[in-house]
Amino acid sequence: MLPAIPGTVPNLTRLPTGCAFRERCFAAGTKCTQTPALMPAGNDDRQVACWYPQREAHHV
């Protein structure tokens, strides 16, 4: 199961520039204002479109 992302889903007809998740992402950084390309996500066929795919949420 995928973890839920907090916050409100953006209007799909007016997505923010860059990564569509950056307004709600715990790992968002300055590169997130640019749209990431698909990149390998490990040693299999998975891919991610994220500048910071290995960061994990800090649970409080």
N, C-alpha and C positions, 0 to 999 in steps of 0.2 A: 504494500500500500504506500502511495506517495504521501508525504506530509503536506498538510494544508499550509497555504501562504496567507498570513494575516492581511487585513485591509480590504479595500474595495476593488473589484475588478474594474480596469479602466474601460472607457467607452471604446468599443472595437472599431468604430468609425473614425476615432481621433486618438489613436495610440500615441504615447509619448515618444519623443525621439530616442533612438538608441534601443536598449533592451526594454521590452514591454513590461518586465517585472521589476525594474529598478526602483520604482517608487515604494515597493512593498518588500524588497529583498534585504535581509539582514547583512548580506555580504557585499552590497552595492558599493562601488568605488567610482573613481573619476572616469575610468574607461567605459563605464556603463552608459555614458551619453552617446556612445557609438554602437551601432548594431554589430554584435559578434557573429562571426561565421561559424559554421558547423565544424567541430573539432572532435577527434577521437576521445572517447571517455574511458579508455582502459585497454585491456588486451583482447577485447572481443569486438563485435560489430557495432556497439553502442556509440552514439555521438551526442554531443551537447552543444548548445549555442549559448555559452556563458563565458565571461572573462575570468570568473573565479569559481570554477566548478568543484574544487576540492575543499572549499571552506565549509565548515559545519556550523550549525546554529549553536549559540551558547544558551543553554537552557538555564533559566533562573529558578 
